[in-house]
Every structure is written in C-alpha cells, then in structure tokens.
Amino acid sequence: MTYTTQMDAAKKGIVTPEIKTVAEKENMDVAKLMDLMARGRAIIPANKNHRNISPEGVGEGMKTKINVNLGISKDCANVDMEIEKAQLAIDLKAEAIMDLSCYGKTMEFRKKLIAMSPAMIGTVPIYDAVGFYEKDLKDITVDEFFNVVETHAKDGVDFVTIHAGLNRATAEKIRKNNRLMGIVSRGGSLLYAWMNLNNKENPFYEHFDRLLDICETYDLTLSLGDGCRPGSLHDSTDACQVEELIVLGELTLKAWERNVQVMIEGPGHMALTEIAGNMMLEKRLCHGAPFYVLGPLVTDVAPGYDHITSAIGGAIAAASGADFLCYVTPAEHLRLPTLEDMKEGIMASRIAAHAADIAKNIPGAREWDNAMSKARAELDWNKMIELSIDPDKARRYRDSSKPEHDDSCTMCGKMCAVRNMNRVHAGKDIQLND
C-alpha cells in the first residue's frame, strides 16, 4: 500500500520508519501515535528529500520540542558562522532549526544545512523571495512566490512558515485596531505590504490548494504563521490576533482533507495571566493541531534578558498545551545572536520545555529529576554533572571552586545539610570545627 504523507500513512494504518522511530523516542504505543497523527493532533515533519533526518514528533502526549533560529542577513552574511551555529544547535539537542536567511546565497546555505542536519529544518520562503528574484517586493508575482516555496520543498525543508491567515479581512482589522506595535511578524509585514501595494488578496490564502499540492508532493509540513502575533503586551489577544487564528483553523481543516500535516504558530508577547487562555483558544479554534509558540515573552522591558522572559512564558505555555517552543536569545530585539547567545537561548528553552513536560506527565520526564535528586542525596558529584542539562557548565562551576572536603561544596562546606544527615544516619560525628 502506498502513501503520500505521514498523515496519509497514519490514516491508512501504515507504520512508516518515521512513525516507528518517533514512537520509540516518545515511549508511545505505535497505534496511539498513528491515531493522533490521523486526527492531526501530532505531526512528524520529515520531507521526503531530507535523507539524514532523525525524525521527531510534535504534538499531544509527546515531549515539548524546541526550535533554533539562524540564517544569513545583509548585515551579517557570514555563512561559516551560521553553519557553526547550526552545529552548536545540533550538539545541544535542539530538535529543529529554522533557516531565516534573507540575503545572498541562500540556496547554497540551505542545502548545506539540510545535508548536515539530523534535526528537522524549517524556513520562511517569503524571506527568500526578494533576494531570490532580485526585484522589488511589489513586482514579485504569485507564480514566483509559489516557485520559491517549491524550491525549498525540493531542497528537503521539513516545514515552512506560511502566513496564509493574514487575508484582506484580517488586514483591515490591523488598520482599525489601536495597536502599539502593529505587525511585528517579518513575513506577515511583507505580505501585508504586497497586498496593499498590489491591491490583491494574500496569494497563499487565495490559492491555498496550490500550496497544498506542493506540501502533499514532498510531505512538507505547513507551519501556519501568525502574521498578527502581538509584539507587545498591549497588543495581545486582540481582535486581529484572534480573527487570524479563526482563519488558520479553517485552513487547517482544508489541509487535513489533503493529508497535509499542520502546526499553528502563536504569540508572541503577553501577560502571564493570558497564556493559558491563549493555548486553550488555539487548541479549540484549530481543532487540536500542534501549537508552536515564540516565547511568549511575559514582559517588554528586558532587552538582554529576553531568553529569561521567554523561558518563563514558554514553560507556562507548554504546561498549558503548547507543543513546540521557538527559542529566544539574550540578543532578541537587539542584534543577531552570537554562539554564546545561542547557547543561553537554547538552554533556557530546554529548561522551559522540560519543566512543562513534568507538569504534563510526559513519560520519563520526572524520572530524570528523581535520578538527579538521588545523586545529590548520595553527594555523587560526577553523577550530578552527568545528569545536568548542561554538563559542561556544571563541571566548569564545580571545578572553579574546590571545597576542602570532596563530599561538600564551597557554599556550605562542613555545614552541608545532606553531608551531615548522611553522617548522622551512618552513626558518625559531624565534626564542624575540624
């Protein structure tokens, strides 16, 4: 029996190699995974042309995944540096990498990235269109937009962000609403400008079936972008954002009819008290499709620390139903991130994802923490370091300040509560003053 996409296979009861791998990674019964995929509640983004991918599942009942953004810009066009960043993301166990390149030899970079990466690769094709055709945005044709999408699909990209929900009706809401930040989505702003400059409908909304043709051919997953995502707390959960989400829910059903895998992109910036409600709205309006969020950032006043504001929001979002976190680095809102910025962002996102997995009772999540607690109870420093989410940093800190006695650290020394409880239970003297 043949199949076109992973969703099609799941509906037909075909266990693909990707489904088998993901079920093993998630400690999930294959039949349960296939049921979730058939109903659109779980996806496996895996383009037929991405040969060396190690597939991951995104969605209900699975570990929260994280994505790393990188790519070439006009101001920072160092291909070698971006490849180094990609390798760091892979080494630090990010499940996805988004290539947001918008300048120069984007195809060459994208092909290198796909060839080297076992992580799933995403792109935003509209970023590439201006440079690809070397013409003004206004002059890019509908055919040319779709040709860029198909080029990315042929190259082996696993998912693409397409802002198909930002149609003319939604765009009108932007004009009428009292937003502080307007549209902050780069892809959304480009489409909004194209629509206004040409007095036409969003081509990806108007010709959505054409987009589905490409996705079905390559098993390209659609990441339906949030062109109206809030870029400030003031703008969150407004009519623009919610109306676009309703449209994305309608497009999701159309995609599922064609067996095209879908995830929904979400905010953005919002207050802590709004996060759980936004997760519920997406799951309700988009029929349980996996939710991919940027942050959310829970305050607007922390440039240089936005990996922390994002991790706070991301942990709450994922615990409340989000499935996929896009990392944010300390450089957010300020500049392109360095390697060190990237590491800080990745670790913050991984911590948020794991904290949420504990809250969601994901198999194996709490066991990791229990193993760490056991190592701490035994003052087994090597085991503690081995179990750390960042073993290199943990060892560096331990080695930088050596205690007098190996069964303690330089914070408490002989007054270490764990050390003294162990000695008392073993019938030994504490001897604080020796």
N, C-alpha and C positions, 0 to 999 in steps of 0.2 A: 504494500500500500504506500502511495506517495503522499507527500505533504508539502505545503508552500512555506509555512512559518511555524515557529514553535507553538503558537496558539492553535494553529490548524492541527498540528500533530496531537496536541493535548485533547482537542475535541474528538479526534478520531481514535484515541486510545493508543497512539504510537509512542513508545518510550524512546526518545531520541538520546544520543550520547550526552547532549547538554542537560536534558532533564535528569538523566541518571546521575550526572556529576553534581548538579545542584542539590538533588535530594540527599546525596551523601554528605555534602558540605553542611547542609542545614539540619541533619539528623531528622529528616522528614520522610514519611511514607510516600513512595512514588505516586500512588493513587491519589493521595491528598493534594500533592503538588499539582498534578495534572488537572484535578478538579478546580483548584484555584486559578490555574492558567486558563482553563476553558471558560471561566467566568470573568476573566480579565482582572482578577484581584492579585495576580502575581505575573511577573514577566521575566523572561531571560533574554536580555538584549545581546544578540550574537549574530552579526552579519555573516552571511554565507561565505563572504570573501575575507573574513578575519580569521586566518588559518590557525594562529597560535594562541587564540583566546583561551583563558581558563574561565569558563562561564560562571556567572553569578546570578542568583535570583534576587529580585526586588519585589517586595510586597508583603501581604498578610502572612503572619506567622514566621517570618524569616528575620535574620539578623539585620539591623539597620546598617545600610551601606553608606559610604562616603565618596564624594567626588572631589577631584582636584582640578582647578582651572589653570591653564597656562597658554602660551602662544606668543606669536611674533606681532609686534606693533611697529608703527613707523618710528617711534622714539626709541624703541628697544628691539632692534631687529637681529639679535644675536641668536642664530639657530642653535649653535653648540650649547649655549647656556640653557635654552629651553629643552633640549634633549637631556641635559644633565638634570634639570628639574623633573623631567618625566621619569628618569631612572630613580631619582630620590622618592618620588611618589610611589613607584612600584616597590622599592625596598621597604618603604614604611607602610605597606599593605593597604594602600588605597584601592578600592575596588573599581574605580572609574577615573578616567582622565578626560577632561573636555579641552579640546584644542580650539581656542578662541582667536586664532590668528586672523589678522585683517590687513596684512601688508606683506609685500614681497613674494618670495617663492613658497606660497602656502601649500601647494600640492606636494612639492618635494618634502617639506617638513611633515605634512600629514602622512605621507606614505612611510617615511622613516619611523614615525611614531607608531603607526599600526603594526609595522613589521617587528618592532621591538617589544610591544606591549602585550602581556597576558591579561592586563586589565581591559575592561570594555572602554571603547573610545566614543566620545560624543563630539559633535560640532554644531555650530550655528551657521548654516550655509549663507544666510543673508550677509553676515560679516564679510564673507569671502567674495561676494558678488561684485562689489565696487572695484576691488583690486584685480579680480579675475578678468573683468572685461575692460578695465582701464577707461571707464566712461563715467559721466555724472550719474548720480542715483536716479534722477528723473528720466534718463534716457534708457535705463535698463528695461527690457521687455519682459512680458510674462513668460515667454518661452525661455528667456535667458535665466530667469530665476529658477525655473524648474530644471534646466540643464545643469546648474550648479548643484542642486540637490542630488540629481542622479550621478554626477561626477563623484560626490562624496560617498554615495552609496556603493558605486563601483569600486572605489578605493578600499572599502571594507569598514567604513564607520558603522558602529553598532547602534547608535541612536542620534537623532538630530532634533535640536530645538527649533520648532516652527511656531511662530506667533499667529496661528490661524484664527484665534478667537477675537483678535482686535479688528473687528469689521467696522463698517462705516457707522452703524448704530452705536457701537461701543465708543468709537472715536468721538461722536457727538457728546457723549457723557463727559469726556475729558474736557471739552471746551466749556461746558456749563458748570462743572463742579469746582468748588473752591479749594483746589489742591495747592499745597505749598510747593510741592516738588514736580507736579505734572507727571510726565512719563520719564522714568529713570531707566527702563529697560533699553539697552542699546538696540537690540533687534526690533523691539516694539517702536522705538522712536524712528528708526529707518523706514519701517513700513508705514507708519503714520505720515511721515513726510512724503513718501512716494504716493500714497493715496491722495494727499492734498495737492501735490504738485501736478498730478495727472487727472485729478477728479474721477478716480476709479475706485472700485471695491478692492479690498485686500485679495491679491491673486490666490493666496493659499486657502482662503475661505471660499472664494467664488469657485475655484477649480479643485476642491478638496479631493474629489475622486481621482484626479490626475496624480495628486500626491500619494494617494493610497496605492495606485498602480506601481509606483516606484518602491514603496515600502514592502508590498507583497512580493515583488520580484526578488529583492535582496534580503528579505526578513529584516528590514530596517525598522527599529522601534521608533515610534513617534513620541517625543517629549513635547507635549503641547505647552508652549511657552506662555508665561503670564506677562504680556506686554503692559498691563495696567497694574503690575505689582506696586505696592506702596514703597516709596523711597524715604519715607519719614513716618514717625508715629502719628502725626497729624492726619496722614492720608490713608491710614489702614482701615480695612473693612468698609470702604465707602462704596457707593453705587457703581463706580467704574470697575473696581476690582470684582465685585460680586456679579455684575452683569457679564463680564468676560468669563467668569467661572461657569455661569449657566451655559454660555455658548460652548465652552470646552466640553461640558457634559454631553451636549448634543452631538458634537463631533466625535466624541469617544464611542458612542453607540454606532455611528457610521463606520468607524474604523473596525470595531469588533465584528461587524457584519462581513467585513473583508478579511477577517482573521489577522488584522494588523495589531501588534502589541502597542499599548499606550501607557504612558505615565503622564501625570499632570504636574506642572511646575507651579510653585506657590511663593508667597511672600517670604522675605522682604523685611520690612521694619514694622514692628507692632509691639504694643504694651504686653507685659506678661499675662494680664487678665484676658486678653483677646485670643491667645494662641490656641487653647483647647477648642474654643468655638470655631475658629477657622479650620482646624483639622476636621471637625465634625461636618462643617459645611462642604468641604471638598469631597469627603467620602460620600456624603449624601447626594450632592449635585452631580458628581462624576461617577456615581454607581460603583463605588468601592475601588476605583482604579488606584494604583500606587501613586503616592504623593511625594514629590521631590521639592524640598524647600531650601532657600538661600537664607540661612540663619534659622529662624528670624532674629534680627538684631533687636534687642529689647530696650535700647536707648540710643539716641542720636549723638551723644556728646563725648564719645570715647575714641576718637581717631588715635591710632597707635595701639589700641587695645581691643579692636573690634573682633579679634578671634575669641576674646572672652565674652563680649556681649552676644556674639553669635552662638557660642557653645551653651550659654545659659538658655537662650531661646530654642536652640536645636534639641537640647535634652528634653525640654518640656514638649516641644512639637512631636518628637519621635515617641515619647511616652504616651502621647495623646493620639497617635495613629500615623504620623509621617513615617515614610519607609526609607527615605534616601536624603542625606544631608549634603549640601554643597558647602565645602569648607570656605571659611573666611580667614584671611591672614591679618596680622597687625598693620599691613600696608593698605588695607582696604580704604578707599576714599582718598588715598594719598599718592600712591605710585605703584608701579609694577613690583610684585614681591621678589625678594631675593631668596636664595636657597634657605637661609635661616628663617625668614618669614614663612616660607612654605612649611618648614618642619613644625613651627609653632602652630600654624593653622591646622595642619593635618592632625597633630596630637590633640589639639583642643576638640576637633570634630570627632576623633576616635573615642575620646573620653565621653563626650556627649552621647554618641551612639551606643557605647557600652552601658552607660548609666540607664539609658532608655530601655535597652534590651533586658536589663534586670527587672525594671518596672513592668515590662511586657511578658515576663516569664519565658523568655526565649530559651530553649534547651541549651544548657552548657554555660549560660552567662553567669549565673550566681556561683556555679562550681569554681570558676576561675577565682572569684573573690574569696571563696572559702579556702582554696588552696593557699592563697596569699596569707590569709589570717593564720592558718596552721603553721606556715613558715615563720611568721612573726612570733607566734606563741613559742616556737622552738628556738627563736633567735638564730635562725638559719639564714644568714645574710646572703650567701650565694644563691639560695633558692629564691629569696625575696627578689633579688636582682633579676634572676632568670624569668620570674613571673611578671615583672614590671611591664607596663605597656611601652615603656621606652628604656630597655635595659642599659643602653649606653649612658644615658643621663644619670640613671640611678647609680651605676657603678662609679661614674665620674664624681658624683657628690659624695659617695661613701669613701672613695679613695682620697678625696681632697682634705679630709679632716679625720684623722685616725684617732680612735679612743685609746685610753690606757689599757683597757681590757677588751678583747675581741668580742665578748658577749654583750657589748653595750654600744652606744654611740656617743658622740661628744655633746649631745644636748643634755642627757641625764646622767651619763657615767654610771657610777655605782648606785645611783638613786633610781635607776630604770625599774619601773613597776613590774615589767614582765620578768626581768632578770631576778628580782627579789622574790616574786611569787614562786618562780621555779625553784629557787634555792630553799625557800621555806618548805615547800612541798616535798623537797628531797631531803629534808632534815638537816640542812646546812645553815651555818651562821651567815647573816647578811654582811657584817664587817664593813660598814660605811666609811670608817675613818682610816682604814689601812692605806 
